[in-house]
Amino acid sequence: MPQLQFTYDQLESLLIQPGDLPVGFAGGQIRDEVPAMFSELPKPEVSIYQQLAFKGEIAGGIALFICSDNDTAKKSFSIIVSGFGQSEEDDLYKRSVESVKTIGEQCAQVISHALTPELLGVPLNDNGDLAFVRKSIVVHIRMVGTSDSIDLQTYAKRLDQRICK
């Protein structure tokens, strides 16, 4: 299978385009250093990360990794998805983990719905994570402030379509 090739500048313009994000969300700073939560992944050829904001507060982000080959991308995807855990409910959150068949070659998401609005005065937010792999590219999206899977999936589909062009 042929690799997907992008320059860093192309990746920046690929991440977020008008109409991509749900109401209240906006793109923030773009970095070439991804958050520490990805430190266990195989070293990618290129990585890029863009913060997301929701109502003016940091609310997740988009991490995109270009791996050396498709097998490395699948391994990275598996590591990310294993971090999603399993569907469960505790005193704070109800979490739902599922596969998504309509995005990428493999895709999974976890939706966490806060069961209480706050804990010790700290607000608890609904949130969702979605990861997908397309050839040698792995994408992870986190949106804090929504538990609507359509929010995540709509953005991920649009990004996946741009990756395929």
N, C-alpha and C positions, 0 to 999 in steps of 0.2 A: 504494500500500500504506500502511495506517495505521502511524504510528510507535508504538513502545512507550514508555510514559511511566512513570517511577518517580521518587519523591522520594529524596533521599540516605538518609534513615532506612530507607526500604523496601529500598534497595540493600544496606545493612548487614545486614539480617536475611535477605536473599536469598542472600548469599554462601555461608555454611556452616550446615547444619542437622544435627541428630543423625543418625548413620548414613551421612553423606556420604563421609567420608574413610577411607582404608585404615587398618588397625591400625598404631599407632605415630605416626600423623600427628595434628596438632592445629592449629586456627586460632590465629593470633597477633594482633598489633596491626593495627588497621584505620587506613588513612591515606587522605587525599584527594589525596596526591601519589604518583604512580606512579614506579617506578624509571627511571633515566636511559636504560635500554635502549629505552624507548618514545619518546625525544625526536624521532625522525624521523616520527612519526605526525602526521596532520592533527590540529589542536587539537580535542578532543572538547568537547561541551557539558558533560558531567559525566564524571569518572573516579573510581574507587575502587580501592584495593589492600588486600589482606589477606595478611599474611605467613603462611607455613606453617612448622610446626616438625615435625621428625622426631626422636623420642627426645630431646627437649629442645634440639635445635640448629636454627637457622634452615635451612630446607630448601625454599626456593622461595616461591611465592605465587600469588595469583589477582588478575589485573588485569581490570577491567571498564570499558569505555568506551561511553558513549552519544554517538553522533555526530549531527550535524545532519540527516543524511539517509542513506538506504540506500547510495547510491553512495560516500559518504565512508566508511561502515563497510566496504564491500567493498575500498576502497583501503587502509584501515588493516589489514584482514585480510591482504591481499596483501603488504604491507610486513613484517608479523610473520612470515608463512610463508616469505618469501624469506630471512629470517634463520635459518631452520631448516637451510638448505643442502641437500645431497644425501645420499643413503645412501652410506656409505663405511666403510672400516675403516682405522685407522692403528695405531701401536704401543700406544696407550692405550685407544681406544674403538672399538666397532663401533656405527655409527649407522644407524638405519633410519627413513626418512621416508616417510610414506604418507598418502593421503586416507582419511577416515572418512565413510562415507555415512549413518550413523545419528544424527548429531548436527548440529543447526543446519541452516542452508541451505548452508553450506560448512564443512568442517572438515578439519584436517590435524594430524598429530602426528609428533614425532620421538622415538624411544627411543634412548638412549645406554647401552650396556652396557660397563662398565669391564672391560678385558681383563687388567688387573693391579690388585691391591688397593691399591697405593700407588706414589708416585713421590717419591723423595728424602725418605721419611718422612711425606709428606702423603697421607692416604687419598684414593683416587679412588672416587667414588660413582656407582652407576647413577642415571640420571635420565630424566625424560620431560617433554616440553612438548607441549601441545595448545592449538590455537586454533580458535575457531569464530565464525561470524557469524550473527546472527538479527535480521533487519530492520536497525534502526539501532544494534544493540548488538554489540560485539566483545568476546570474552572470551579471555584468555590464562591458561593454568594451567601452572605449573612445579612438579614434584614431584621433589626430590632425595632419593634413598634407595630408589627403586623403578625397575625397568625393565619392570614389568608393565603392558602397555597397558590391561589390564582395570581397573587402579587408576585411571588417568586417565579412561578412557572412562566408567566407572560414575559417577564424580563429575560429569563434564561433562554426561552425560545428565540427571542429577537437577537440575543447575543450569539446563540448557536447558528442562526441563519447567516449572520455577518461573518462568522468564522468559516463557514462553508463556501462563501463567495470567492 
